[in-house]
Amino acid sequence: MPQLLGHAACKSAMLRVADALEVLRGKWKLAIIVSLLYGTKRFGQISADIPKITDRMLSKELKDLEINQLVKRTIHNTFPVTVEYSLTEHGESLRGIIGELHQWGQKHRDHIIARMQ
């Protein structure tokens, strides 16, 4: 029986991780979120932060992040119209996780480089 409980807990954990990865899947979503962790930005500013992303892909990914309530799109009534993107409170909740990924990425890079020497 304990083995079955362990299996159920493992399945449950994998489901939750899969849900998170589904929301963040793709080449660009995390990069967009990292860009917005540095503050509210306009489309062109986000594009400048992320080399090689096309405007079409950035637009699509921003819409996906908005649908998942991680990014807020604010339209200012100016001439010409100004559109800004920022992280929602829910999006900001990824700050710690991305910080951990950053630290792990640096450790991993150091580990691989040390092994190559």
C-alpha positions in Angstrom: 0.0 0.0 0.0 2.7 2.6 0.8 4.1 2.0 -2.7 0.7 2.8 -4.2 0.5 6.0 -2.1 4.0 6.9 -3.4 2.9 6.2 -6.9 -0.2 8.4 -6.5 1.9 11.3 -5.0 4.4 11.0 -7.9 1.6 11.0 -10.5 0.0 14.1 -8.8 3.4 15.9 -8.7 4.1 15.1 -12.4 0.6 16.4 -13.3 1.3 19.7 -11.6 4.7 20.1 -13.1 3.2 19.2 -16.5 0.5 21.9 -16.0 3.2 24.5 -15.3 5.4 23.5 -18.2 2.4 23.6 -20.5 1.8 27.3 -19.6 5.5 28.1 -20.1 6.2 25.8 -23.0 8.0 27.1 -26.1 11.2 28.8 -26.9 10.2 32.4 -26.0 7.7 32.5 -23.0 10.3 32.4 -20.2 12.4 35.0 -22.1 9.4 37.3 -22.3 8.7 36.8 -18.6 12.3 37.5 -17.7 12.2 40.7 -19.8 9.1 41.8 -17.9 10.6 41.0 -14.5 12.7 44.1 -15.2 9.6 46.3 -15.4 6.7 47.4 -17.7 7.7 47.6 -21.3 6.4 48.4 -24.7 6.4 45.8 -27.5 9.6 47.1 -29.1 11.5 47.1 -25.8 10.6 43.4 -25.2 11.6 42.6 -28.8 15.0 44.3 -28.3 15.6 42.3 -25.1 15.1 39.0 -27.0 17.3 38.5 -30.0 15.9 36.6 -32.9 12.2 36.6 -31.9 10.0 37.8 -34.7 7.3 40.4 -34.1 4.6 37.8 -35.1 5.9 35.3 -32.6 6.3 37.9 -29.8 2.7 39.0 -30.4 1.5 35.4 -30.3 3.4 34.5 -27.1 2.3 37.7 -25.4 -1.4 36.8 -26.2 -0.8 33.3 -24.7 0.7 34.8 -21.6 -2.2 37.2 -21.3 -4.7 34.4 -21.7 -3.0 32.5 -18.9 -3.1 35.7 -16.8 0.7 36.1 -16.5 0.9 39.3 -18.5 -1.3 42.4 -18.5 -1.7 44.5 -21.7 -2.4 48.1 -21.0 -3.6 50.4 -23.7 -3.0 54.1 -23.0 -5.3 56.7 -24.7 -2.5 58.7 -26.3 -1.7 59.7 -29.8 -0.4 57.5 -31.2 -1.9 54.8 -28.9 0.7 53.4 -26.5 0.5 49.8 -25.4 2.5 48.5 -22.4 3.0 45.0 -21.1 3.6 44.1 -17.5 3.5 41.0 -15.3 0.3 40.4 -13.3 0.6 39.4 -9.7 0.3 35.8 -10.9 3.1 36.4 -13.3 5.2 38.0 -10.6 4.8 34.8 -8.6 7.3 33.2 -11.0 10.1 35.6 -9.9 11.4 33.2 -7.2 11.2 30.2 -9.6 13.0 32.0 -12.3 15.6 33.2 -9.8 16.2 29.5 -8.9 16.5 28.6 -12.6 19.0 31.4 -13.0 21.1 30.1 -10.1 20.9 26.5 -11.3 21.8 27.5 -14.8 24.9 29.3 -13.6 25.9 26.2 -11.5 25.3 23.9 -14.4 27.3 26.1 -16.8 30.2 26.2 -14.3 29.9 22.4 -13.8 30.1 21.6 -17.5 32.9 24.1 -18.2 34.9 22.6 -15.3 34.4 19.1 -16.7 35.6 20.2 -20.1 38.9 21.5 -18.8 
